[in-house]
Amino acid sequence: MAHTFSITSLPTLDRYFFEGEPAPYVLLGSCGIFTSVMLATLGADVFYSGPHGDGFDEALTAPIRAAGVRIELFHLPGPRATLELRFNAAGEMAFFERIRGIEANFTAEHLPPAFWEGAIYWVGTCPTQVQQAVARRGKSQGTPVCLTTQKKYTGRLDSLLEVTPYLSTLFTNNTEARTWSRSEAGDASLHSVLERLRESSPGLRIVITRGARGAWLIEGEDFYSVPAAPVSELRYSIGAGDTFAANLAYALHTGLPVETALRRAVTAAAIKMRAVGYFEPPRPEEIDASLDRHGADLTVQHTTWGSPTAAGWINGEESAS
């Protein structure tokens, strides 16, 4: 294989405005890029590819390449995809606008040959047909496929269940998972959503971040829960979930036990919140140092699916949401 991780998503021109600061932060965004930069920082061999629209500034790729990501973008005619976020003085998001631009024109056939040489495929925000095509091809040739859902399946659980049989790992968060069965009657229970995911693909690894309450990993009959790591410096939380996912995937790929991988992942996510974007991703030695200080407090609990403990965890999450 030419590289370990092949990642795709829809890159967006991101502008982050913070009240009291004279100019916005401008970067090439998307969950796939955040994930790629984090994986490369850990030492993984990463290839990233995705489309850009008209008027693209190649200089935006510089920090991604500097992190060690091999990036190959391709042009699709049409308006570029953009994201604008504005934050008030308290650091709370006050405005959100996404323009999808060329997204609808993006197909898996646009991905370059190098993408298909990866040992692991990872799909982020992009058209459903791209996610399905990459997942099906990966399954057919024995290549593991990870999917980060990124609000793509609100009210569309049946569409997600068409993809899950071809996935090895599904990354999402607790709030988003409940919206997949959204209807006029409201959101379905988290337990019912998880049951349907498990039924659709018994071997699927389901990873759910839960904000300040930590994260879950469900695989087969195993159900793990890890608390959140302490955050010493909170500047910007967007991208923390991608940081968690990248660290977990890399740790498991390199053979670390699930418990160790989960502790490293929540620790990395906490460190990432110190900076905007992906300009200061947590380095392995920083994660190690933080674990030396706080690792004893990050006890990973384990139970089995269907146990009273598992039911208690899920019911507690329902109550807290």
Backbone bond lengths (Angstrom), bond angles and torsions (degrees), N, CA, C in turn:
res aa  C-N    CA-C-N  psi(-1)  N-CA   C-N-CA  omega(-1)  CA-C   N-CA-C  phi
1 M - - - 1.459 - - 1.530 109.89 -
2 A 1.316 115.78 144.39 1.459 120.03 -178.11 1.525 111.48 -76.10
3 H 1.319 117.86 -27.93 1.456 121.36 -178.60 1.520 108.71 -158.09
4 T 1.318 116.52 166.98 1.462 120.08 -175.45 1.527 111.77 -83.68
5 F 1.329 116.82 -52.22 1.457 121.04 -176.61 1.534 110.70 -111.71
6 S 1.327 116.41 127.79 1.465 122.60 169.81 1.525 106.87 -110.52
7 I 1.326 116.63 121.27 1.464 121.19 -172.07 1.527 109.76 -125.24
8 T 1.315 115.75 138.46 1.460 120.07 174.83 1.523 110.32 -137.62
9 S 1.314 114.89 153.30 1.464 123.66 175.98 1.519 106.62 -169.64
10 L 1.316 116.58 -176.80 1.466 121.05 176.19 1.524 108.65 -97.05
11 P 1.334 119.20 106.43 1.468 120.10 177.87 1.521 110.66 -66.20
12 T 1.299 115.93 141.42 1.461 121.29 177.37 1.523 109.90 -124.27
13 L 1.326 115.78 147.98 1.456 120.78 171.33 1.520 106.85 -81.03
14 D 1.326 117.22 107.09 1.462 122.12 -174.41 1.520 111.33 -97.91
15 R 1.328 115.32 137.45 1.461 122.07 172.50 1.524 108.06 -127.16
16 Y 1.327 115.86 121.86 1.459 121.52 179.79 1.526 108.13 -113.04
17 F 1.330 116.47 117.35 1.455 122.30 179.98 1.530 108.87 -105.09
18 F 1.327 115.92 129.60 1.461 121.22 176.78 1.523 109.27 -117.14
19 E 1.315 116.51 128.52 1.461 120.89 -179.35 1.525 110.10 -56.41
20 G 1.341 115.42 131.07 1.452 120.45 179.26 1.518 114.09 93.25
21 E 1.343 117.53 -8.79 1.458 120.61 177.74 1.516 108.94 -103.96
22 P 1.335 117.67 139.71 1.471 120.78 -169.69 1.524 114.55 -71.73
23 A 1.311 118.76 -26.62 1.463 120.51 -175.14 1.534 109.62 -140.19
24 P 1.314 116.30 153.39 1.465 118.66 179.69 1.530 111.44 -78.64
25 Y 1.317 114.92 160.03 1.457 120.74 167.05 1.520 106.57 -82.29
26 V 1.324 117.41 133.05 1.464 122.05 -179.57 1.525 108.14 -122.58
27 L 1.312 115.90 127.74 1.461 119.58 -179.58 1.515 110.10 -154.62
28 L 1.312 115.37 164.77 1.448 122.08 174.01 1.527 107.06 -87.42
29 G 1.341 116.16 113.20 1.453 119.34 -171.78 1.509 113.90 -109.91
30 S 1.302 115.60 -177.87 1.467 130.35 176.74 1.513 108.04 132.72
31 C 1.332 115.68 153.27 1.460 119.69 -178.52 1.523 110.91 -61.87
32 G 1.338 117.13 -33.39 1.455 119.79 179.62 1.511 112.78 -64.19
33 I 1.332 116.95 -36.19 1.462 120.31 179.61 1.523 110.39 -73.69
34 F 1.320 118.28 -43.63 1.467 120.76 175.87 1.531 110.09 -56.07
35 T 1.336 115.93 -45.62 1.462 120.93 -179.34 1.516 111.00 -64.14
36 S 1.328 117.10 -42.46 1.457 121.31 -178.99 1.522 112.12 -61.81
37 V 1.339 116.00 -45.90 1.466 120.08 -179.09 1.523 110.50 -62.68
38 M 1.333 116.82 -41.83 1.464 119.51 179.90 1.517 111.25 -65.17
39 L 1.315 117.46 -44.90 1.467 120.56 179.37 1.524 111.33 -60.72
40 A 1.324 116.56 -43.22 1.465 119.91 179.64 1.520 111.35 -64.91
41 T 1.335 116.85 -37.18 1.458 120.66 177.84 1.527 111.01 -62.29
42 L 1.317 116.17 -32.54 1.467 120.93 178.66 1.526 112.36 -75.78
43 G 1.330 116.16 -14.24 1.456 120.05 179.62 1.514 114.26 109.94
44 A 1.330 117.74 5.93 1.458 120.63 179.78 1.524 110.73 -76.21
45 D 1.315 115.65 153.89 1.466 122.99 175.36 1.528 106.70 -90.38
46 V 1.341 117.11 109.92 1.464 121.74 -168.90 1.526 111.02 -122.57
47 F 1.329 115.56 134.08 1.456 122.72 172.26 1.517 107.75 -118.41
48 Y 1.333 116.76 128.44 1.460 121.47 178.68 1.520 109.83 -121.23
49 S 1.337 115.67 138.18 1.461 119.97 176.20 1.521 109.84 -144.77
50 G 1.315 115.18 145.95 1.459 121.68 177.99 1.517 109.24 -172.99
51 P 1.332 117.73 172.31 1.460 121.02 -176.03 1.527 112.97 -90.91
52 H 1.304 115.74 154.83 1.463 120.46 167.94 1.520 108.74 -130.91
53 G 1.315 116.31 153.04 1.450 121.17 -179.47 1.520 111.96 -91.48
54 D 1.328 115.21 -161.62 1.460 121.09 -178.14 1.531 110.76 -68.70
55 G 1.326 115.73 149.61 1.453 120.97 174.40 1.511 114.42 73.11
56 F 1.313 118.04 28.92 1.467 121.28 -176.72 1.528 111.03 -74.60
57 D 1.330 116.53 138.32 1.455 123.13 177.76 1.529 109.21 -99.84
58 E 1.305 117.60 107.78 1.462 122.97 -176.75 1.523 112.06 -60.51
59 A 1.328 117.39 -24.01 1.469 120.39 -179.55 1.529 111.88 -61.76
60 L 1.329 117.17 -22.26 1.461 120.42 179.84 1.528 112.06 -64.85
61 T 1.326 117.03 -20.42 1.463 119.49 -179.29 1.531 112.30 -82.90
62 A 1.336 117.59 -9.37 1.470 120.55 -173.50 1.532 113.48 -56.24
63 P 1.346 119.99 -49.81 1.475 118.12 -179.29 1.522 113.30 -66.53
64 I 1.310 116.73 -25.52 1.469 120.12 178.35 1.525 109.78 -72.09
65 R 1.334 115.65 -45.22 1.465 119.97 177.00 1.530 110.69 -64.68
66 A 1.333 116.16 -37.51 1.468 119.99 -179.21 1.526 111.26 -63.45
67 A 1.327 116.68 -28.50 1.468 120.31 178.37 1.522 111.98 -74.65
68 G 1.343 115.87 -13.92 1.460 119.71 179.07 1.507 114.78 108.19
69 V 1.338 117.07 8.20 1.459 120.76 179.64 1.527 109.21 -83.05
70 R 1.313 116.52 132.38 1.464 120.36 169.95 1.525 106.30 -84.66
71 I 1.322 117.52 114.64 1.457 121.22 -172.89 1.522 110.14 -119.11
72 E 1.319 116.31 132.56 1.460 122.46 179.26 1.532 108.16 -135.48
73 L 1.318 115.61 100.78 1.456 121.16 178.66 1.523 110.06 -94.66
74 F 1.324 116.50 158.10 1.458 120.80 179.26 1.524 108.76 -133.48
75 H 1.325 115.46 148.93 1.461 121.42 -175.39 1.519 111.00 -88.48
76 L 1.329 115.66 133.22 1.449 122.63 167.89 1.522 107.10 -120.81
77 P 1.309 119.24 129.37 1.462 120.90 -178.02 1.523 111.56 -61.28
78 G 1.323 115.22 136.43 1.455 119.54 177.32 1.508 111.88 133.59
79 P 1.326 116.66 178.69 1.468 120.72 -177.06 1.522 111.33 -68.78
80 R 1.315 115.45 143.75 1.467 120.41 179.80 1.520 110.12 -72.51
81 A 1.318 115.92 153.41 1.459 121.74 174.75 1.530 108.65 -79.78
82 T 1.329 116.48 137.95 1.469 120.13 -177.18 1.527 110.47 -135.29
83 L 1.324 114.32 159.45 1.456 121.91 175.61 1.520 107.95 -141.71
84 E 1.319 116.66 128.48 1.468 121.05 176.63 1.523 109.26 -123.53
85 L 1.334 115.37 126.76 1.456 122.02 177.21 1.524 108.58 -123.76
86 R 1.330 116.49 136.73 1.460 121.52 176.09 1.524 109.00 -125.62
87 F 1.335 115.34 134.36 1.455 121.44 -176.38 1.519 109.60 -119.01
88 N 1.341 116.27 141.26 1.454 120.35 178.47 1.527 110.92 -82.90
89 A 1.320 116.03 -175.61 1.466 120.65 -175.03 1.524 112.17 -63.92
90 A 1.331 117.23 -24.33 1.467 121.21 179.34 1.523 112.16 -84.96
91 G 1.334 115.69 0.25 1.459 119.53 -179.03 1.513 113.69 82.87
92 E 1.331 118.05 8.73 1.458 121.70 179.91 1.526 110.02 -88.95
93 M 1.330 115.88 143.96 1.455 119.47 179.55 1.524 110.14 -69.12
94 A 1.322 115.74 124.00 1.456 120.87 -178.01 1.525 112.49 -109.37
95 F 1.318 116.99 -14.98 1.466 120.70 -177.42 1.519 108.74 -153.77
96 F 1.339 115.66 137.89 1.462 121.81 179.25 1.519 108.38 -140.87
97 E 1.317 116.62 127.96 1.468 119.87 175.63 1.522 109.28 -144.18
98 R 1.325 116.07 125.67 1.465 121.08 176.18 1.513 108.92 -120.37
99 I 1.315 115.94 131.25 1.458 122.70 173.89 1.528 106.46 -113.92
100 R 1.321 116.41 118.45 1.467 120.41 -171.08 1.529 113.32 -78.64
101 G 1.313 117.98 -16.52 1.458 120.54 173.53 1.523 113.15 54.19
102 I 1.324 115.44 -119.10 1.466 121.56 -173.23 1.523 113.81 -83.10
103 E 1.311 118.08 5.66 1.472 120.20 -172.04 1.523 112.81 -50.21
104 A 1.328 117.69 -45.87 1.464 120.75 -174.30 1.520 112.46 -63.88
105 N 1.329 118.07 -19.48 1.469 121.33 -178.37 1.521 112.93 -89.61
106 F 1.322 117.31 -5.60 1.460 123.19 -175.62 1.528 109.51 -81.90
107 T 1.339 116.84 124.63 1.461 121.90 175.45 1.524 109.03 -127.86
108 A 1.313 116.42 162.38 1.460 120.92 179.80 1.529 111.73 -63.53
109 E 1.321 116.64 -25.24 1.466 120.06 179.01 1.527 111.87 -65.26
110 H 1.338 117.47 -20.07 1.461 120.42 178.27 1.532 112.63 -75.09
111 L 1.315 117.47 -19.67 1.468 119.62 -176.42 1.522 110.15 -66.49
112 P 1.334 117.63 137.31 1.472 120.84 -175.78 1.526 111.77 -72.06
113 P 1.320 117.81 161.61 1.474 121.38 179.76 1.524 113.29 -54.12
114 A 1.335 116.96 -35.44 1.470 119.84 -177.79 1.520 111.80 -61.81
115 F 1.338 117.44 -29.21 1.459 119.28 179.88 1.519 110.87 -59.79
116 W 1.325 116.08 -42.02 1.460 121.09 -174.06 1.525 112.72 -76.28
117 E 1.326 117.67 -0.91 1.458 121.59 178.76 1.524 112.85 -89.97
118 G 1.333 117.77 -2.50 1.456 120.60 -177.64 1.524 112.87 -72.10
119 A 1.319 115.88 153.50 1.464 121.39 176.66 1.524 111.56 -79.63
120 I 1.355 116.19 -23.00 1.461 122.35 178.78 1.522 107.37 -138.86
121 Y 1.326 117.26 130.35 1.460 121.49 174.55 1.527 108.84 -96.50
122 W 1.339 114.72 144.80 1.476 119.76 178.29 1.526 107.30 -138.68
123 V 1.331 116.67 126.75 1.458 121.91 -176.71 1.523 109.26 -118.84
124 G 1.320 115.75 130.47 1.456 121.49 177.55 1.514 110.68 -111.70
125 T 1.334 116.32 -143.56 1.455 121.93 -177.31 1.523 110.58 -64.40
126 C 1.300 116.97 115.57 1.462 122.85 177.51 1.525 107.53 -172.03
127 P 1.329 118.80 173.28 1.460 119.89 -178.06 1.531 111.97 -57.30
128 T 1.320 115.37 147.74 1.457 120.43 -179.84 1.516 111.73 -56.51
129 Q 1.332 117.02 -37.35 1.462 119.21 -178.08 1.520 112.07 -65.50
130 V 1.347 116.87 -29.97 1.467 119.57 175.80 1.528 109.74 -69.69
131 Q 1.329 116.25 -45.29 1.459 119.95 178.06 1.524 110.83 -57.66
132 Q 1.323 116.17 -45.44 1.458 120.05 -178.92 1.523 111.75 -65.41
133 A 1.323 117.49 -42.04 1.465 120.78 -177.71 1.519 111.74 -65.91
134 V 1.335 116.81 -43.73 1.462 120.20 179.13 1.528 109.88 -65.63
135 A 1.340 116.66 -42.84 1.461 120.04 -178.96 1.524 111.29 -63.57
136 R 1.312 117.14 -44.11 1.465 120.10 -179.41 1.530 111.37 -65.21
137 R 1.315 116.63 -41.83 1.468 118.27 179.76 1.522 110.48 -65.91
138 G 1.337 116.06 -42.05 1.455 118.85 178.30 1.514 111.39 -58.82
139 K 1.321 117.17 -46.96 1.458 121.45 -179.30 1.523 110.96 -60.74
140 S 1.338 116.77 -41.96 1.462 120.80 -175.49 1.518 112.59 -65.58
141 Q 1.349 117.03 -27.58 1.458 119.89 -177.56 1.523 113.21 -110.53
142 G 1.345 116.02 9.14 1.456 119.74 176.78 1.507 115.05 77.40
143 T 1.332 117.87 22.53 1.459 122.39 178.29 1.524 109.73 -96.36
144 P 1.332 118.92 123.53 1.467 119.74 177.70 1.523 111.28 -60.22
145 V 1.335 116.40 144.09 1.463 121.53 -179.47 1.521 109.30 -128.80
146 C 1.332 115.76 127.69 1.467 122.71 174.46 1.526 108.75 -105.47
147 L 1.322 116.20 143.99 1.462 121.62 176.70 1.514 109.66 -130.09
148 T 1.334 115.68 127.50 1.461 121.98 169.38 1.524 106.81 -101.92
149 T 1.334 117.63 118.84 1.468 119.89 -167.80 1.521 114.12 -73.89
150 Q 1.343 118.93 -40.72 1.462 122.88 174.67 1.529 114.62 49.78
151 K 1.350 115.24 54.67 1.477 121.57 173.26 1.529 113.64 61.96
152 K 1.320 116.73 21.03 1.459 120.50 -175.97 1.530 112.49 -80.99
153 Y 1.332 117.10 -19.10 1.461 118.78 -169.13 1.528 113.42 -120.60
154 T 1.308 118.19 27.34 1.460 120.86 175.98 1.527 110.21 -58.97
155 G 1.334 116.36 121.26 1.447 120.87 -178.41 1.515 114.36 70.41
156 R 1.355 116.78 14.05 1.471 120.27 -173.52 1.531 110.82 -132.87
157 L 1.305 116.95 44.22 1.463 119.79 -179.25 1.522 111.32 -58.43
158 D 1.328 117.81 -39.36 1.465 119.75 -179.56 1.524 111.25 -60.75
159 S 1.329 117.28 -35.99 1.469 119.81 177.18 1.525 111.10 -67.45
160 L 1.334 116.43 -39.79 1.459 119.82 177.46 1.527 110.86 -63.28
161 L 1.334 116.20 -39.05 1.460 120.31 -178.85 1.530 112.22 -68.09
162 E 1.326 117.56 -13.98 1.459 120.47 173.28 1.523 111.46 -77.61
163 V 1.337 116.09 -19.59 1.467 121.46 -178.42 1.526 111.74 -97.32
164 T 1.329 117.53 -37.19 1.462 120.78 -170.69 1.528 115.05 -56.87
165 P 1.341 121.05 -32.52 1.471 118.22 179.01 1.528 113.70 -62.86
166 Y 1.323 116.86 -15.91 1.462 120.80 -177.54 1.530 112.39 -102.80
167 L 1.336 117.14 0.75 1.459 121.63 -176.16 1.518 111.37 -98.28
168 S 1.329 115.32 154.81 1.463 120.40 168.68 1.524 110.19 -98.60
169 T 1.357 117.18 -36.62 1.463 121.38 -177.16 1.521 109.98 -139.63
170 L 1.328 115.35 136.49 1.465 122.48 176.01 1.520 108.14 -118.00
171 F 1.334 117.06 121.84 1.459 122.59 177.70 1.524 109.50 -106.69
172 T 1.338 115.98 128.99 1.458 120.54 177.56 1.526 108.55 -154.98
173 N 1.333 116.77 -170.67 1.463 120.74 174.54 1.521 109.39 -130.11
174 N 1.329 115.93 165.18 1.456 120.36 -172.57 1.531 112.91 -62.91
175 T 1.319 117.55 -38.78 1.467 120.74 -178.99 1.522 110.52 -66.21
176 E 1.314 115.97 -45.82 1.460 120.25 -177.62 1.525 111.77 -66.14
177 A 1.323 117.64 -40.47 1.460 120.96 -176.27 1.523 111.65 -58.32
178 R 1.323 116.62 -37.20 1.471 119.39 -178.61 1.522 112.07 -70.96
179 T 1.330 118.26 -23.20 1.466 120.17 -177.65 1.527 112.32 -80.80
180 W 1.315 118.47 -10.16 1.466 119.52 -176.33 1.515 112.26 -64.09
181 S 1.334 117.12 -28.12 1.471 120.27 177.81 1.520 111.05 -104.58
182 R 1.307 116.87 25.81 1.467 120.52 -177.56 1.526 110.76 -62.08
183 S 1.314 114.57 136.37 1.463 122.00 177.05 1.519 107.78 -146.82
184 E 1.338 116.38 -175.78 1.461 119.39 178.69 1.523 111.38 -62.92
185 A 1.334 115.80 -23.14 1.459 119.77 179.64 1.522 112.41 -83.12
186 G 1.336 116.38 -4.67 1.459 120.66 -179.27 1.508 111.98 108.91
187 D 1.340 116.34 -170.98 1.454 121.46 -178.30 1.528 110.55 -80.30
188 A 1.339 115.58 148.44 1.460 120.34 174.76 1.519 109.11 -75.31
189 S 1.321 116.09 165.30 1.462 119.35 177.92 1.516 109.73 -68.47
190 L 1.322 115.42 150.04 1.457 120.41 178.32 1.529 110.00 -62.04
191 H 1.312 116.79 -37.99 1.466 120.08 -179.36 1.525 111.07 -61.10
192 S 1.328 117.48 -44.01 1.467 120.06 -178.63 1.519 111.59 -66.09
193 V 1.331 117.22 -36.32 1.459 120.96 177.31 1.524 110.22 -64.79
194 L 1.322 116.86 -46.27 1.461 120.42 179.57 1.524 111.58 -63.40
195 E 1.315 117.47 -38.36 1.460 120.60 177.65 1.526 111.08 -60.60
196 R 1.307 116.30 -43.91 1.469 119.26 -179.33 1.524 111.27 -67.47
197 L 1.320 117.69 -36.54 1.467 120.08 176.18 1.519 110.59 -62.60
198 R 1.328 116.99 -46.42 1.459 121.29 -179.03 1.527 111.15 -64.03
199 E 1.317 117.24 -38.56 1.456 120.71 178.71 1.525 111.75 -67.02
200 S 1.322 116.88 -34.50 1.466 120.52 -177.98 1.522 112.16 -71.55
201 S 1.339 115.80 -27.42 1.466 120.35 -176.50 1.527 108.71 -156.24
202 P 1.323 117.96 88.41 1.470 120.84 -174.50 1.525 114.38 -57.20
203 G 1.321 118.74 -26.99 1.454 120.78 -179.25 1.514 114.62 -92.34
204 L 1.339 117.19 4.47 1.455 121.25 -176.14 1.524 111.56 -68.40
205 R 1.313 116.75 135.24 1.472 122.28 171.41 1.526 106.94 -90.56
206 I 1.322 116.56 117.42 1.462 122.44 -178.76 1.519 108.21 -106.57
207 V 1.320 116.92 120.77 1.461 122.05 -178.27 1.522 108.23 -117.73
208 I 1.330 116.34 122.60 1.463 121.78 -175.40 1.522 109.37 -125.51
209 T 1.323 116.83 115.88 1.461 119.86 172.96 1.525 108.78 -83.22
210 R 1.350 114.74 148.34 1.469 120.19 -172.03 1.528 111.00 -130.84
211 G 1.327 117.21 29.31 1.451 120.45 178.32 1.517 111.79 61.58
212 A 1.323 115.80 -131.38 1.462 121.27 -177.02 1.523 113.03 -68.98
213 R 1.338 117.42 -6.56 1.467 120.70 179.10 1.525 112.27 -96.68
214 G 1.328 118.09 0.88 1.449 120.25 174.79 1.511 113.39 100.73
215 A 1.328 116.73 -138.19 1.464 120.57 -174.93 1.521 110.11 -155.86
216 W 1.339 114.29 159.46 1.468 122.53 175.22 1.519 109.70 -121.11
217 L 1.320 115.26 150.55 1.462 122.47 168.29 1.521 107.07 -131.87
218 I 1.323 115.32 123.21 1.461 122.04 -179.34 1.525 107.48 -121.21
219 E 1.329 116.20 124.69 1.464 120.49 179.59 1.529 108.06 -148.40
220 G 1.342 116.06 118.31 1.454 119.03 -175.18 1.514 109.53 61.94
221 E 1.319 116.62 -127.06 1.463 121.41 178.28 1.520 112.43 -92.62
222 D 1.316 117.63 -4.48 1.461 121.58 -177.66 1.531 111.44 -85.94
223 F 1.317 115.51 136.84 1.460 122.23 -178.41 1.532 106.35 -136.17
224 Y 1.339 115.51 114.70 1.461 122.13 -178.89 1.522 110.42 -112.41
225 S 1.323 115.71 145.82 1.460 121.48 176.23 1.521 109.03 -134.08
226 V 1.335 116.09 130.52 1.460 121.24 178.91 1.524 108.59 -125.31
227 P 1.331 118.67 137.61 1.473 119.44 177.08 1.526 110.92 -73.74
228 A 1.309 115.96 164.67 1.464 120.72 175.00 1.527 109.43 -72.98
229 A 1.316 115.49 146.92 1.461 120.65 175.26 1.528 109.39 -81.18
230 P 1.328 117.65 153.99 1.467 120.01 179.02 1.529 111.17 -65.88
231 V 1.316 115.08 140.95 1.468 121.84 179.00 1.524 108.03 -101.90
232 S 1.319 116.19 115.83 1.466 119.91 -177.28 1.520 111.92 -87.29
233 E 1.322 117.05 -24.32 1.471 120.65 -178.36 1.522 108.61 -145.57
234 L 1.322 117.25 111.64 1.462 121.73 -177.64 1.521 109.71 -106.01
235 R 1.314 114.98 109.90 1.455 121.78 178.27 1.520 110.84 -116.38
236 Y 1.334 116.16 -42.25 1.460 120.04 -170.75 1.523 108.49 -163.07
237 S 1.320 116.95 116.80 1.467 119.71 -173.31 1.525 114.19 -91.24
238 I 1.340 117.86 -16.78 1.465 119.12 -179.34 1.528 109.49 -63.74
239 G 1.317 115.35 130.14 1.458 121.49 -176.25 1.510 113.15 101.37
240 A 1.348 116.73 -10.58 1.467 119.31 179.49 1.530 110.55 -64.56
241 G 1.329 116.87 -37.92 1.460 119.88 178.53 1.516 112.25 -64.69
242 D 1.339 116.68 -39.02 1.462 120.31 177.25 1.526 110.86 -67.75
243 T 1.327 116.00 -36.89 1.464 120.43 176.78 1.516 110.26 -63.39
244 F 1.325 116.65 -43.68 1.463 121.31 175.97 1.527 110.28 -58.31
245 A 1.327 116.80 -50.67 1.463 121.24 -176.14 1.521 111.49 -60.43
246 A 1.333 116.87 -44.70 1.462 120.51 -178.91 1.517 111.34 -62.83
247 N 1.321 116.96 -43.85 1.462 120.37 -178.90 1.526 111.21 -67.37
248 L 1.321 117.06 -39.96 1.457 119.77 178.32 1.525 110.53 -64.27
249 A 1.323 116.17 -48.66 1.466 119.82 -177.72 1.528 111.56 -61.82
250 Y 1.320 116.31 -42.32 1.462 119.37 -178.33 1.522 110.81 -67.16
251 A 1.327 117.03 -42.58 1.464 120.50 -179.71 1.528 110.94 -62.81
252 L 1.312 117.21 -43.64 1.460 119.95 178.90 1.524 111.25 -67.91
253 H 1.330 116.99 -37.77 1.464 120.66 178.69 1.529 111.52 -62.78
254 T 1.330 115.97 -34.82 1.468 119.56 -178.91 1.527 112.20 -86.24
255 G 1.333 117.42 4.52 1.443 120.50 172.25 1.506 116.96 94.13
256 L 1.327 118.31 10.03 1.456 119.94 178.36 1.523 110.47 -72.92
257 P 1.324 118.05 150.00 1.466 120.69 176.77 1.524 111.31 -62.10
258 V 1.327 116.06 155.27 1.458 121.06 -178.72 1.521 111.14 -55.81
259 E 1.332 117.00 -44.53 1.460 120.33 -177.58 1.531 111.28 -60.57
260 T 1.328 116.27 -43.75 1.465 120.48 178.78 1.523 110.85 -65.19
261 A 1.329 116.06 -42.65 1.466 120.81 -179.46 1.520 111.05 -61.79
262 L 1.321 117.64 -41.68 1.465 121.09 179.72 1.523 111.54 -65.71
263 R 1.328 116.71 -41.97 1.465 119.19 178.81 1.530 111.02 -63.93
264 R 1.308 117.10 -40.83 1.470 119.74 178.49 1.532 110.85 -65.21
265 A 1.317 115.93 -38.22 1.461 120.01 -176.71 1.527 112.14 -66.97
266 V 1.339 117.69 -46.65 1.470 118.96 -179.88 1.526 110.67 -68.18
267 T 1.317 116.98 -32.37 1.470 120.04 178.55 1.526 110.45 -66.79
268 A 1.323 116.80 -44.15 1.462 120.70 178.85 1.522 111.09 -63.29
269 A 1.327 117.17 -41.14 1.472 120.70 179.60 1.516 111.07 -61.21
270 A 1.323 116.88 -39.53 1.472 120.56 179.55 1.528 111.14 -65.92
271 I 1.325 116.92 -41.29 1.470 120.59 -179.97 1.524 110.49 -66.22
272 K 1.332 117.45 -39.17 1.463 121.40 -176.21 1.520 113.19 -57.49
273 M 1.328 117.50 -27.41 1.465 121.13 -174.57 1.522 113.51 -68.78
274 R 1.318 117.40 -2.05 1.461 120.28 179.91 1.525 112.93 -75.66
275 A 1.337 117.98 -15.72 1.463 119.70 -170.90 1.517 111.58 -140.17
276 V 1.319 115.52 154.52 1.456 122.81 175.94 1.525 109.38 -75.99
277 G 1.324 115.92 141.17 1.460 119.94 175.13 1.511 112.68 66.69
278 Y 1.338 114.80 -146.79 1.464 121.19 -178.27 1.525 111.19 -116.33
279 F 1.350 116.03 26.67 1.463 119.59 -174.62 1.531 113.27 -79.30
280 E 1.334 117.36 -18.51 1.468 120.24 177.19 1.524 110.16 -134.29
281 P 1.322 118.65 64.23 1.467 119.76 -179.83 1.525 110.33 -66.71
282 P 1.316 117.55 147.52 1.469 119.62 179.86 1.527 111.45 -63.72
283 R 1.299 116.42 131.20 1.463 121.65 178.39 1.525 110.02 -86.33
284 P 1.316 118.07 154.41 1.473 120.39 -177.83 1.519 113.17 -53.54
285 E 1.339 116.77 -40.08 1.462 118.63 -178.23 1.535 111.86 -69.09
286 E 1.343 116.69 -28.83 1.461 119.92 175.66 1.527 110.55 -69.85
287 I 1.316 115.98 -39.70 1.463 120.00 177.73 1.526 109.60 -63.48
288 D 1.327 116.20 -43.64 1.469 120.24 178.21 1.531 111.24 -59.47
289 A 1.330 115.67 -45.44 1.468 120.00 -177.91 1.528 111.06 -63.97
290 S 1.334 116.53 -40.80 1.466 119.53 179.00 1.526 110.90 -66.17
291 L 1.320 117.05 -38.76 1.458 120.12 177.82 1.520 111.56 -65.69
292 D 1.325 116.61 -33.68 1.471 119.46 175.73 1.532 110.79 -60.94
293 R 1.346 115.32 -34.50 1.467 119.57 -177.86 1.523 112.40 -84.44
294 H 1.337 116.67 -39.93 1.462 119.73 -168.92 1.530 114.07 -120.71
295 G 1.310 117.71 -3.46 1.460 120.10 -173.92 1.510 114.60 -56.91
296 A 1.338 116.88 -33.20 1.469 120.16 -179.13 1.520 112.22 -63.57
297 D 1.339 116.83 -21.91 1.465 121.10 -179.45 1.531 112.51 -89.02
298 L 1.336 116.34 -5.60 1.467 120.50 -175.73 1.531 109.91 -103.61
299 T 1.310 115.34 65.55 1.459 120.58 -179.67 1.520 110.07 -76.84
300 V 1.312 116.37 123.10 1.459 121.52 177.72 1.525 108.49 -88.68
301 Q 1.316 115.52 122.76 1.461 120.65 177.59 1.519 110.06 -95.35
302 H 1.327 115.81 148.39 1.462 121.19 -179.22 1.519 110.01 -131.80
303 T 1.312 116.18 137.63 1.448 121.81 171.97 1.519 107.68 -145.67
304 T 1.311 117.09 -173.02 1.456 121.50 178.15 1.519 109.95 -114.18
305 W 1.321 114.55 149.24 1.459 119.86 178.72 1.533 109.12 -60.59
306 G 1.315 115.81 136.10 1.453 120.50 -179.76 1.508 114.77 89.30
307 S 1.324 117.01 -6.38 1.461 120.33 179.04 1.525 110.19 -76.95
308 P 1.342 117.59 161.07 1.465 119.92 174.97 1.528 112.26 -58.25
309 T 1.339 116.47 -35.12 1.471 119.42 178.61 1.517 110.94 -63.96
310 A 1.338 116.27 -45.10 1.467 120.16 178.81 1.524 110.76 -61.20
311 A 1.332 116.41 -43.42 1.465 120.00 179.02 1.519 110.72 -61.93
312 G 1.336 116.51 -38.25 1.457 120.44 178.40 1.518 112.11 -65.40
313 W 1.336 116.23 -41.50 1.463 119.53 177.90 1.530 110.67 -60.28
314 I 1.323 115.90 -47.46 1.467 119.82 -176.29 1.521 110.55 -67.81
315 N 1.317 116.83 -42.91 1.467 119.56 178.50 1.530 111.19 -62.46
316 G 1.322 115.68 -38.32 1.459 119.44 177.99 1.518 111.56 -65.10
317 E 1.322 116.37 -37.89 1.460 120.39 177.83 1.524 110.68 -66.42
318 E 1.318 116.23 -40.39 1.471 120.24 177.63 1.516 110.57 -60.04
319 S 1.317 116.43 -42.40 1.470 120.99 -178.55 1.516 112.13 -68.55
320 A 1.348 115.95 -34.96 1.460 120.33 -176.62 1.516 112.65 -78.63
321 S 1.340 117.08 -22.02 1.474 121.31 -175.50 1.525 110.78 -76.09
